[in-house]
Amino acid sequence: MLIVAVEFRMAPGKRESFLTLAGELTGPTLAEDGCRAFEFWADPEDSGRFFLFEIWESGAALEAHRGMPHVAAFKSGIGDLGLDAMETRRFEASETTS
């Protein structure tokens, strides 16, 4: 299982436009094979800061996701909005039950 955490920093005043793009990406991504979670979060104190939390069943599922047209549209859209910075962290994990 892979966990991906992404922090986005956008240009000031682009919050609503970013949230619209995020919403357009979320639905199709959740329908993809191997996607277990895909959630955007907006920082309540910094209007240009957002987080994305993803869980994928495998590296193959994540790689397939990266090639999807809705991902390309999102990347193009955030570029148009003025993406200031993006930091991605990827973790491998195993699931346990208690």
Backbone torsions as a table, in degrees:
resi	resn	phi	psi	omega
1	MET	NA	140.2	178.0
2	LEU	-116.2	139.3	174.9
3	ILE	-117.7	131.2	179.7
4	VAL	-122.6	131.0	176.8
5	ALA	-123.9	125.6	-177.4
6	VAL	-125.0	135.2	172.7
7	GLU	-112.2	128.7	177.7
8	PHE	-111.3	140.3	170.9
9	ARG	-123.0	119.2	-176.4
10	MET	-107.6	162.1	175.2
11	ALA	-61.9	147.7	178.4
12	PRO	-55.5	144.1	176.1
13	GLY	82.2	8.3	-176.8
14	LYS	-107.8	11.4	-174.4
15	ARG	-55.4	-53.7	-175.8
16	GLU	-64.8	-39.4	178.7
17	SER	-64.7	-40.4	177.5
18	PHE	-64.1	-44.6	-179.3
19	LEU	-62.4	-35.1	175.9
20	THR	-63.6	-47.3	177.5
21	LEU	-60.1	-43.3	179.8
22	ALA	-60.6	-41.8	178.4
23	GLY	-63.8	-36.4	178.9
24	GLU	-69.9	-26.0	178.8
25	LEU	-84.5	-35.4	-170.7
26	THR	-63.4	-51.7	-176.8
27	GLY	-56.8	-54.3	179.2
28	PRO	-61.5	-34.6	-179.7
29	THR	-67.8	-43.4	179.4
30	LEU	-61.9	-23.8	179.2
31	ALA	-82.7	-8.6	-177.9
32	GLU	-73.5	146.9	174.2
33	ASP	-61.9	133.6	175.8
34	GLY	89.7	-5.2	178.8
35	CYS	-87.7	119.8	179.8
36	ARG	-103.4	-23.1	176.4
37	ALA	-160.4	145.5	178.0
38	PHE	-158.0	102.1	-170.8
39	GLU	-136.1	129.9	173.0
40	PHE	-96.8	146.4	176.8
41	TRP	-134.9	136.5	177.1
42	ALA	-102.5	133.8	176.8
43	ASP	-67.4	123.9	-177.6
44	PRO	-71.4	-17.3	-176.8
45	GLU	-106.0	-15.8	-178.0
46	ASP	-128.6	106.3	-172.0
47	SER	-68.4	-10.1	178.7
48	GLY	-107.4	11.9	-176.0
49	ARG	-118.0	129.6	-177.5
50	PHE	-137.6	157.1	178.5
51	PHE	-129.5	147.9	174.5
52	LEU	-126.7	131.6	179.1
53	PHE	-120.9	124.1	-178.0
54	GLU	-128.2	145.0	169.6
55	ILE	-128.9	128.0	-179.5
56	TRP	-123.3	143.2	-179.9
57	GLU	-67.8	-27.9	-177.2
58	SER	-157.5	165.0	174.3
59	GLY	-63.9	-34.3	178.7
60	ALA	-64.0	-39.7	178.7
61	ALA	-65.6	-40.8	178.2
62	LEU	-65.1	-43.5	179.5
63	GLU	-64.4	-39.1	176.6
64	ALA	-62.0	-41.1	178.1
65	HIS	-58.1	-45.3	-177.1
66	ARG	-61.3	-22.0	179.4
67	GLY	-92.8	2.3	-176.6
68	MET	-76.0	147.8	180.0
69	PRO	-62.6	-31.8	179.4
70	HIS	-69.3	-26.3	175.4
71	VAL	-72.8	-42.4	177.8
72	ALA	-61.4	-40.7	179.2
73	ALA	-64.5	-40.3	178.6
74	PHE	-63.7	-47.3	-179.0
75	LYS	-60.4	-42.8	177.5
76	SER	-63.2	-43.2	-178.9
77	GLY	-63.8	-42.0	-179.8
78	ILE	-71.3	-29.2	174.5
79	GLY	-64.5	-40.6	178.4
80	ASP	-67.0	-28.7	-178.4
81	LEU	-80.1	-17.2	-179.1
82	GLY	99.5	58.3	176.1
83	LEU	-64.9	119.7	179.1
84	ASP	-84.8	-40.2	-178.4
85	ALA	-161.9	154.2	176.0
86	MET	-146.7	130.3	178.5
87	GLU	-124.7	127.0	-177.3
88	THR	-117.0	135.1	173.9
89	ARG	-123.7	136.2	-179.1
90	ARG	-125.0	132.7	-177.6
91	PHE	-127.8	142.0	171.3
92	GLU	-97.5	137.8	-176.8
93	ALA	-142.0	160.1	172.3
94	SER	-121.2	144.3	-177.6
95	GLU	-86.7	136.9	176.4
96	THR	-126.7	156.2	175.6
97	THR	-118.6	149.1	-179.5
98	SER	-118.5	NA	NA
